[in-house]
Amino acid sequence: MEFRNGHFTVKSRSMALKCKFRTICGFITFIITVAVIFYSAGCKVSYSFTGASISPQVKTLSVQYFQNRASLVQPGLSQTITDALIDKCRAQTRLSLINGFGDVNFEGEIIDYNTKPLTVAADSRAAMNRFTISVKVKFTNTVEPQYNFEKTFTRYEDYDSRLNLSDVEQQLSEKIIGLIVEDIFNAAFVNW
């Protein structure tokens, strides 16, 4: 019988230690959770899954029509870029789009739209051509003016020179516009 008493005594001490450990771990978890809640409630900048960091004071957005000032004017390009930027901002921010000037405002112009030879083949003909679009953008943030900028965004795609630009122009311009709009959005709202 003495063996049993000793065995149960050791087991009960072990159980008591496990209970104390669980209680301490639970308390620490509770303290950390409360601290995280209080810390995140006091933050000035809101974060989203898109990577955008926009001040909660910024409520409205405006996008002015992007004029086409390139030497080669492609009809509809201005509207396409303007609409693509509006769509991107609507999809990835909580901001309300307004006419006029919002808390944040985009304005700009298309300054380059061209294609030129990139590499030359053995027979002195171009093997690849480069199709380029450049957009100059002025971004104004009235709430946080330190994020204002004025810069040019340029993207390009290369294509086989045996193809006519008209055959690949729509596909390439859609891809380039998507990349430029992504660059503009990131410059304005992803402030890492």
N, C-alpha and C positions, 0 to 999 in steps of 0.2 A: 503494500500500500504506500509505503514511503516513496517508492520510485514514481508512482503516479502523481503524488502531490508535487514532487519536484518538477516533473515534466510539465504539469499544468501551470506551475508558477512561472516557468521560463516562457511558456507560450503566452500567457496573459501579459507579461511585460512586453513581449514583442508586439502584441496587438495594441497595447497602450501607446507604444512608440509610433506605430503606423497611424493611429488615429490622430496623434499630435501633429505628425508630419502632414497629413491630409488637411488638417485645420489650418496650419501655417501656410501651406500652398494655396488653399482657397482664399485666405485673407490677402496674400500677396497678389493673387490674380485679381481680386476685387479692387485693391488699391491701384493697380496698373490700369485697369479698365476705367475707373473713375478719373484718373489723371489724363488718360488719352481723350476722354469725352470733354473734360474741361479745357484741355489744350486745343483741341480742334474747334471748339466753340469760340475760342478767342482769336483764331486766325483771321487775318484780313483778306487773304486771297482764297478764292474758291477753286477747287480742282475738279476736273472731270476725267472720264475715261479716255477722252480724245487727246489729252495732254494740254489742253488749253487752260491757261490760268488767267482768269478775268476777275477784276475787283467786283465785289457785290454792288458797289455804287454805280457801276456801268450798267445802264438799263437799255439804252437804245443804240441802234446801229444805222448808218446810212452809207450807201454806195452810190457815188455819182457815176454818170455815164462815161465810159472810157472812150475818148475820141481817138480816131485812127489817124496818126500823123506820119505813118511810115511812107517811104517813097513808093512802095507797091501796096496799094490799098485793096484789101480783100473785102468785098461786100459782106456785111453781117458779122465780121470779126469783132467789132466793138461791142455789139449786143451780146455775142456769145461769151466774151470774157466778163462783161458786166454781170450777166445772168449766172455764170459759173461761180463767181465770187459770192454773189447773193445766196445761191443755193448752198455753198459750202458753209457760210456763216449761219444760215438757218438750221442746217443739219447738225452742226457741231457746237452751237452756243445756245444760250437761253435768251439772247438779246432780241428785242423787238425792232423790226425793220421800219424805219420812218422815212418820209420824204424830207428834203431839206438837210439839216446837219444834226446828227445824233451825238451821243456821248463819245462814240468812236465813229470816225468817218474815213472812207476810202475815196480817193480821187486819183485820176491818172490818165495816161495816154499810151497808145501803142506807138512805139518809136522805130521799130524795125520788124520787117517781114520779108525775108529773102531766102534765096537758095544760091549756093555757089559750089564750085568744084572743090573737093576735099583731097582726093588722091588721084594721081595720074597713072594710067596703065602703060604698058610697054609701047603701045602704038600712039602715044601722046594724047590719048583721049582720057577724060575723067572716068575713073572707075567708080568712085563714090561721090555723091553730092551731100551737102549739109543744108538742111532746112532749118532756119532760125526765126524765132519770134522773141522780141524784147518789149517789155512793158515797164514804163516809168510810173511809180506809185508814190503818192503822198498819203501817209497815214497819220491821222490826228486823234489823240486820245485826250479829251478835255478833262477827264478825271485824274489821269496819271500821265501828265505831259512828258515825263522822262521816257515814255515808250514811243513817242512820236518819231517818225522817220520819213525820209524821202530817198528812195533808191530805185535802181533799175534791176529788174528780174529778167534773166535771159535763159532760155532753154533751147535745145536743138535736138534734131534726130537726123541720122545719116540714112541715106537710101541709095540703092543701086542706080547708077547713072543711065543704065539701059531703060529705066522706067521714066515715063513722063511725069512731071510734078503733078499734073492734073489727075493722074491715076492714083497717086498716093497722098495727095494734099489733104483731103478731108481726114483720113485716118491719122496722119502725122500731126496735123494741127490740133485734133482732139486730144491726142496724147500730150502734146506740148502744153496746151492750155491747162490741162489737168495738173501738170507738174508746176506750172507757173502759179496757178491759184493755190496749190498746196504750199508753195514757198511764201507767197504773200500772207496767207493765213498764219503760217508758223511764225513769220517775222512779227506779226501783229499780236498774236495771242499766246504763243508758246515761249514764255520768258524764263528759260531755265538758268 
